[in-house]
Amino acid sequence: MPSDTKTTLKPTDLRGILEYVPQFRDHVFVIALDGSIIDDENFANVVTDIAVLRSLNIDIVLVHGIGRQIKRLSEDSGIPISDAHGSGPTDAPTLEMAVAASSEVLETLTRALTQNGLRYAVTNAVRATEAGVIKGKDLGYTGKIDRLDEKLVRLLLSEGLVPVFSPLACDRDGQPYRLNSDQLASELAVRLHASKLIYLTPFPGLVVDGTPVMNIPLDELQSLLSKHKKSLDERLLSKATFAAHTLEAGTPRAHILDGRIFGGLLTEIFDKVGLGTMIHANDYQQIRPARKKDAASIFAITRNAAKSETLRTRTRASIEDAIGHFYVYEIDESIVGCFSLTPLDDKTVELGAVLVQPFYQGRGVGQKLVEFACLEARRMKAARVVALSTQAGNFFRDVAGFAEGTEADLPKARRDHYNASARHSRVFIKALTPARKKSARQA
């Protein structure tokens, strides 16, 4: 596709861009560049788009691929490669070409960043280890992520630098291993709590049976990957798989778009229609009613909170008895958060035990739990939700939109129990109003 293809949003359309700036300021975007995009004539325009994003105080993390360059080196040398994309076996000649390809791409990329006035850092924040033998096949010098120094990456971002990651990383002894750049970008997005994971490809988005898909919710993508993965190009299958994993872990949006289109990156982010594929998480897909077998996990979460007196002590038996009032937030079959919803009278329900595992805190999981609880309370025909808390007052007031009340706002039976407990919890109240619908393309 020619690089002068026009898009619906011109990079100079500041009014269109500024509408979104408050939403994304100080957010992290992880952008993965296919090796073919770095070779494309539109690459300079892509880096200009990235410079625009940085000028709007959006933190950018770059990951580059080398598949195209490895193939070219193989053709020039006449030496066959074992795998071009870092997911299959990597033999010694392929690793040698990967090192040369990475050096070539880094030179091109860092020169372009410099020309656009962007400060960058190529780091060893990722440490690798061998992938080993998988399904009976020795993957040789193909590696997997052993350690990711999030603190270092965040320090670089705080200083206004663009961290640049190659799909090569060394182990403890300095031995390099080939990584899959799609997977590396996904892991960075998850660890850095990115708002967006963006794959720039030589495709017009996620193409299914020859037709590009503009929008697809996570659950539909998961179904597609489960039942119809043969309808996807192998390279798109990798990106779709890791995009799904990233959203499952809490990143709200992933994008797959054509990096050969002039202004395409800005159009995808700042235009209401976009031009590639946006994969969006169903905000409440991972929340479900608790089952009896979940009691042990809920007990473990509440026990840790009780130690800090964030929550009153609960026994496992009491949780099992009240399991019908609990809901859980599940990722990869692991429970990472929970809450309880208990009717107090025909107009009032109590929201309790809103807890999130430490690794997932600060990523909006607690807010999603409260929002879902309020939706459930509406479904129960309640007029208001009350929450009692000793230490989460700022969250309920500033994040969840509750107003502070008093014990007099509690139904009598609950007020008597409140006074008997002597915990002196603060009381928060939220009146329920009809839910507003949100467009799937809303970023």
N, C-alpha and C positions, 0 to 999 in steps of 0.2 A: 504494500500500500504506500503510495507516495507521501513524503513527509509534509507536503504543502496542503494535505487534505484539511478542509475547513471544519471547524467544530462549532457547536451551538453557543459556546462561551469563549470569547476572546480573552487571552490572558490580560489584556489591558482593561477589561470591563471591571473596574474597581468597585463599582456599586454592587455588582453581583457577588464579588468576592467578600466585600466588607460585611455583607449580611451574615456570613458564616464565621467571621473572625472570632467573635466572643465565644462561640461553641468550642473552638479548637485551640485557643491560646494556651500554651504550656502543655498541650497534649503531646503524646509520643506517637509518631507514625513510623512503622517499620516498612521500608520499601525494598523489595527484592528485584534486582535487575537481571534479566536473562543475559547470558553472554551474547546472544544474537542482537539484543537491543544496544549493547555497548558497541557492536560493530555497525549498527545502522546509522544512516545519514541524519536521522532525527535525534541522535543521542545528545548533541549539544543543546537542543531545545528542551530535552528532558531535564538536563542539569539546570537550565535556566528556570524551569518550573520548580525544581527543588529549591533553588535560591529564593524564589518568591515565597514558598512555604516557610523557609527560615526567617524571611523578613517579617512574617506575620507572627513570629514567636512560637512557631510549631517546631517541636524537637524532632529531628530526623535521624534515623538509624538506617544505614545502607548495607545491604548484603548483595554481593554480585555473584553471578554464575560464570562458568568457564566451559560449558559444554560445546558451544560453537568453536571456541579456540582450540580445544583438545582435538576435535574432529579435523580441523584444518592442519594442525601439527602432524596428526597421524597420516593425512593424505600427502603432505609435503615430504614426510620422512619415509613413507611406505611401511611404517611399523604399525601393525594392528593394535587397537586398544581393547581392553577387556570390558570397559563400561565408560560412557561419557558423562553420566549425570550423578555419580556418587551414591547410587543406591545398590548397584550390583558389585561384583568382585572388582578389586583394583589390583592389578599386577604391578611389578616394579617398573616396566616401561611406561605404563599408563600413569603411574604416580610421577615419574620424571617429567612427562608431558604436562601433567596437571600443575606441577610447580612452575614450569616455564609459562604456561597459559595464565596462571594467576599473576605472575610478575608482569606479564604484558598488559593484562586488564587493569591491574592496579595503577600502572603508569598512565594509561589512558584516562582512567577515572579520576585520579588525583590531580592530573593536569587540568581537566575540565572543572573540577571543584575550585581549584586555585584561580582559574580564569574568571570564575563567577564570584570571587571574593569570599568564598566559604572556607572557614577553618575546619580542618578535619584531623582525625587521628586513626591510624591503622594500629590495632592493639592485639595483644595476646590474651584478651579477656576470656577467650574460649580455650579450654584444654580438652584434648581428645584422648580417647583410648580406642583400642582395636574393637571392631564390631564382632570379630571372632567367627565362629561357625554357626550359620543359621540354616535350618532345614537341611542339614548335611552338607552345606556348601561353605567352604572356607572363603571369606570375603577379602582376605589378604590385607592390603593397605587401605581398605575402606574403614572409616572410623565412625564413632558416635561421640556425642558430647559427654565428657566426664565431669566438667566443671565450667560454670559460667560466672564470671566475676561481675555481678550486677552492680556492686558498689562502685567499681571503676567506671562502668559504662554511665552510670548516673552522674558521677563526678564530671565526666567529659561533657555530658549534656548540660549540666548546670553551668559550665563555662562557655556555652555557646558553640561547642565543637560538634561536628558530624562524625560519629564513630563509623568506621568502614570495616566490614567483615568479609574476609575471603573464605571460600569453601575448603580451605586447608587449615588444619590446626595441629599442633604438636602435642605429644604426650609428655609425661614428666621428664623423660630423658631426651626430649628434643626431636624425637622421630615424628615426621609429618604424616598425617593421615588425610585422606580425601573425605569430605563431608558432602551431604546433599544440601545444596543452598536453599531449597524450598523448606526443608526441615529446620535448618539453622534459623531462617527468618521467622518461622513459626515459634520456635523456642524463645527467641529474643522477644517477640511480641508478647508471649505469655509471661515471661519473667519480668518484663519492664512494664506490664500492665498497659500495653499500648491501646490506643483508641482505634487504630486501623492497622491492618496488615494489607499491603498492596503489592501484588505481583504484576510487574510490567513484562509483557510477553509478546511474541510475534503472532498472537491470535486476537480476534476481535472480542475476546471475553471467553467465558465458558461455553464451548460449542458442543451441543448435544445433538447427535444425529444430523450434523450439518447446519444446525440453527443456533445462533448465539442466544444466550439467555441473559436478559437484562437484570432481573431481580430473582433471587431464589432464597427462601427461608432455610434455615439450618436443617430443619427436620426433613424438608424435601430433598436437600442435598444429601443427607445421610441415607435416605431411601434410595436415591439414585446410585450412590456409591455401593450400596448393599445389593441392589438388584440389577443395575444396568451399567456397571462400570465399563463394559466392553464398548459402550457407545461413545466413550471419551478417548481422545488422543492420549497416548501414554504420558506425554509431558503435561497435559492439562490434568490428567488423573492424579499426578503427584501434587500439583498445586491445590486441586480441589480437596484432596485427602488431608493435607496439612492445614488448609483453611478451615475445614470442619473441625479438626482437632483444636485449632486456636480459638474458635468460637465456643466450643464445648468448655474450654478452660476459662472463659470469661471475657475475651475480647469481643466487643459488640459488632464490629464490621470487618469484613474482608472483601477485597476487590481484586478482580482479575481483568486486566484491560490491555489493549494494544499500545505498546510503547513506541510504535512507529508513527503515531498520529501527532501532528503539531498541536501543542496545547492540550493534549489528551489527559494528562495527569490533573491539571487544574480543572478541566471540564468535569472529570469524574468526581472530584471532591466538592466543587463549588456550584455545580449546576444541579437543579432539582431532578433532571432527567438522567444526566450522566451519559456515558457512551460505552462502558464495559459492563461487566457483571458485578453486582453488589450482592454479597451473601450476608444476610442479616440474621442475628439470633432472635428467636422467639424469647422475649425477656423472661417468660415464666415457664418455658418448656422443661427446665430442669427441676422445677418444684413439683412435688407430688405429696399426697397424703402419706403419712408414715404407716408402716406395717409393723407387726409385732416383732419381726426379726431386726428392725431398726433400733429397738430399745437400747441395745448395748452401745451403739454408736452415739445415740442421743445422750445417754448417760455419761459417756466419756467427755463429750463436749460440755455438758452442764457441770460436771465435776470440776473441770478446770476453771470454769467461771466462778463456781462456788468458793474455790480456794482464795480468790481475790475479793470475795464478798460482792461481786458483780451480780450474782444470782443467789437466791436462797437454795440451800442444800436440798437435793432431790435424791431419793433412792431409786435404784433400778426398778424395784417392784412398783413404786408409785408411777414411774414413767410408763411401765407396761399397762398399769390399770387405766392410765389416761391417754393411751396411744391414739385413740380416736380423735383427740384434740390436737395432735402434733402433725406438722408438715416438715418435710426435709428438702434440702437443696442438694442434688446429686450430680457429681461429675465423674465420669468413667467408673460408675458403680461404687463410688466412695461418697459418703455423706460429708459435706463440707459446711453445712449450716442447717439451722432448724428454727422453728418458732411454734408456739401453741396458740390456739384460738378457742376461747371458752365462753359460751353464752352466760351472761350474768342475769339478764331479764329479757323481755321481748324486744327491747330497744338497744341493749348494750351488750357488746362482746368485749372480752379482755384479751389483749395481745400480750403474750409473755414468752420468755425464753428465746428472745431474738439473739441468736448466737452464730458466729462464723469462725471457722478454724483459722488460726493465725496466718497461715500462708495466703489465704484468700481475703484477708481483711484489707480495706482500703481500695477495693475493686468494684464497689457497688453492689456486692451480693446482699449485704444487710438491707440496703434500700429496696432492692427487688423483693426481698422477703416481706418487708412491710407493705409495699405496694400490692403484692399478691394477697396478703392477709386482708387488706382493706377491700379488695375485689371480692374475696370470699365472704367477708362480713356483709357486703351489699347483697350478695347472693342469698345470704341467710336472713335478709330483710331487716338487718340492724340499722339503726339511725346513727350510731356513733361507736367508736372504738376507744377503749381506755387502755393505757399502759402504765405500769408502775416500774420505776427505776431508781436505783440509788446512785449510779455512776454514768448513765448514758443520756443524761438530760440534753446535752448539746446535740446528740444525734437525733433524738425524737423531735426537738424543737427546730433545729436549723436544717436538718436533712430530710426528715420524714414529714415535716409540716404539721406537727401536733402543737396544740396550745397547752400551756401549763394550767392545771386546775388545782383543786384541793380535795381532801378526803370527803368533803360534803358532796362532791360530784359522783361518788360511788354509790351504787345501790346498797341498801341497808345491810344485807347479809355480807356483802363483800367489804363494806365499811367496818363491820364488827370484826371480821377476820383481819383486816388491815390494822386495826387498833391493837388486837391481841398479839400480832406478830412483833410489834415494837421495832420494826426495821426502819420506820420513818421514811419510806420511799416517797419520792416525788410522784405526783399524779399528772399524767398527760392525757389529753383528750383530742380526738379528731372527729369532727362531724363529717358524715359521709354524703357525698354529692355524686351525681351520675358520672361515670367514667368517660373521658374524652378519647376518641380514636386518634391514632397517629399513623401517618402515611409510612408505607414500607420504605420509601426512598428518603425519608427524613434522616439526615445524617446524625 
